[in-house]
Amino acid sequence: MFLWQPVIAHRIAHSRKGFTLVELVVAFLILVIGVTAILELVSQSALNARYAKDKTTATVLAQQKLEELLSESELTTGEVEGDFGDAYPQFRWRAQINEVSNAGLETGTNLLHITVTVEWMDRGQLRSVQVETLKASVPLLHPQEAPTQQMQQVEDAFGDFSGIDAFPTQGSGRQ
């Protein structure tokens, strides 16, 4: 073995005491790319959070407007629209009320199809949420009157049941 080989290796190892310029530039580029990617993710997350908040708010407002329309005793067919005032200035609503044909329903029952759409602007795009339901104009009865009226409707449809013993007891003659 040559005795001078370890000496040369020792001198080469001690002569390199730092990083080269190329190594520093590459490390800096990797750092910049990583930080940029993280900042982009944070920015996108903030935008997604705002969109989710706006969509949730619009859904709640649409449901509230739908409940408000359902509570009205007389609804007329057509389209109505408005805004939510100063509380939610970026949101607008539109309600479409259509009468559904009475196919298969008893006469005198009007069925309305109600659609409420809430719209708002998000990053230059028009966004919207839509909720819909059906409303039947059925007369409301006082709780004490309901069973009597329901029984009357059954009797009108199927006849009088007063002579039928619905729950026979022992000794009633039926076997």
C-alpha positions in Angstrom: 0.0 0.0 0.0 1.0 3.5 -0.7 1.5 5.7 2.3 0.8 8.9 0.5 -2.9 8.0 -0.4 -4.4 8.8 3.0 -2.4 12.1 3.1 -3.9 13.2 -0.2 -7.4 12.2 0.8 -7.0 14.2 4.1 -5.8 17.3 2.3 -8.7 17.1 -0.2 -11.3 16.8 2.6 -9.9 19.8 4.5 -9.5 22.0 1.4 -13.3 22.0 0.9 -14.7 24.0 3.8 -17.9 25.5 2.3 -20.6 25.2 -0.3 -20.2 26.1 -3.9 -22.2 28.8 -5.5 -24.1 26.3 -7.6 -25.1 24.3 -4.5 -26.4 27.5 -2.8 -28.4 28.5 -5.9 -30.0 25.1 -6.1 -30.9 25.1 -2.4 -32.4 28.6 -2.7 -34.5 27.5 -5.7 -35.8 24.5 -3.9 -36.7 26.7 -0.9 -38.5 29.3 -3.1 -40.5 26.6 -4.9 -41.5 25.1 -1.6 -42.5 28.4 0.0 -44.4 29.4 -3.2 -46.4 26.1 -3.2 -47.3 26.5 0.5 -48.4 30.1 -0.1 -50.6 29.0 -3.0 -52.2 26.3 -0.9 -52.9 28.8 1.9 -54.4 31.2 -0.6 -56.6 28.6 -2.3 -57.7 27.3 1.1 -58.8 30.8 2.1 -60.8 31.2 -1.2 -62.4 27.8 -0.7 -63.4 28.7 2.9 -64.9 32.0 1.7 -66.9 30.2 -1.0 -68.1 27.5 1.5 -69.2 30.3 3.9 -71.1 32.1 1.1 -72.7 29.0 -0.1 -73.8 28.0 3.4 -75.2 31.5 3.9 -77.0 31.4 0.6 -78.5 28.0 1.4 -79.8 29.2 4.8 -81.2 32.4 3.3 -83.0 30.4 0.5 -84.5 28.0 3.1 -85.7 31.0 5.2 -87.2 32.7 2.2 -88.9 29.3 1.3 -90.3 29.0 4.8 -91.5 32.6 4.6 -93.4 31.9 1.4 -94.9 28.7 2.8 -96.2 30.5 5.8 -98.2 32.9 3.6 -101.9 31.9 3.4 -102.4 32.9 -0.2 -99.7 32.4 -2.8 -100.1 33.6 -6.3 -98.4 32.0 -9.3 -95.6 33.9 -10.9 -92.2 35.2 -10.1 -91.1 37.5 -7.3 -87.6 38.7 -6.4 -85.8 40.9 -3.9 -82.8 41.2 -1.7 -82.0 40.6 1.9 -81.4 44.2 2.8 -78.3 45.6 4.5 -77.7 42.4 6.5 -76.7 40.5 3.3 -76.2 43.0 0.5 -74.3 40.7 -1.8 -77.2 38.2 -2.0 -80.4 38.4 -4.1 -83.3 36.0 -4.2 -85.9 35.0 -6.8 -88.9 32.8 -6.2 -90.9 31.0 -9.0 -94.4 29.7 -8.0 -96.1 27.4 -10.5 -99.4 25.5 -10.2 -99.0 21.8 -10.8 -101.8 19.9 -12.6 -104.2 18.1 -10.4 -103.6 14.7 -12.0 -104.5 12.1 -9.4 -105.5 14.6 -6.7 -108.9 15.1 -5.2 -110.7 18.1 -6.7 -110.3 21.4 -4.9 -106.7 20.7 -3.9 -104.2 23.1 -5.5 -100.6 21.9 -5.6 -98.0 24.6 -6.0 -94.4 24.1 -7.0 -92.2 26.7 -5.2 -88.6 27.3 -6.3 -86.3 29.8 -4.4 -83.0 30.7 -6.0 -80.4 32.8 -4.1 -77.6 34.4 -6.2 -74.3 36.2 -5.4 -71.1 37.2 -7.2 -68.0 35.3 -6.3 -64.7 36.3 -8.0 -66.5 37.6 -11.0 -68.8 34.6 -11.4 -72.5 34.5 -10.7 -73.1 31.7 -8.1 -76.5 30.4 -7.0 -78.2 28.0 -4.7 -81.7 26.6 -5.3 -84.3 25.0 -3.0 -87.7 23.8 -3.9 -90.8 22.2 -2.5 -94.5 21.5 -3.1 -97.3 23.1 -1.2 -100.9 21.7 -1.1 -103.8 23.9 -0.1 -105.4 21.7 2.4 -107.6 23.2 5.0 -106.2 23.2 8.5 -108.3 21.7 11.2 -108.4 22.3 14.9 -106.9 19.2 16.7 -110.2 18.3 18.3 -112.0 18.5 14.9 -109.5 16.5 12.9 -110.5 12.9 14.0 -114.2 13.7 13.6 -113.7 15.1 10.1 -111.4 12.3 9.1 -113.9 9.7 10.2 -116.6 11.6 8.3 -114.4 11.4 5.2 -113.9 7.6 5.7 -117.7 7.1 6.2 -118.4 9.2 3.1 -116.0 7.0 1.0 -116.8 3.5 2.4 -120.2 3.8 4.2 -121.3 3.7 7.8 -119.2 1.4 10.2 -121.3 2.0 13.3 -122.9 -1.5 13.2 -119.6 -3.4 12.8 -117.9 -4.6 15.9 -114.3 -3.9 15.0 -112.8 -5.6 18.1 -115.0 -8.5 19.1 -114.6 -9.8 22.6 -115.2 -13.3 23.9 -118.9 -14.1 24.0 -119.7 -11.7 21.2 -121.0 -14.6 19.1 -118.1 -14.7 16.6 -115.8 -17.7 16.5 
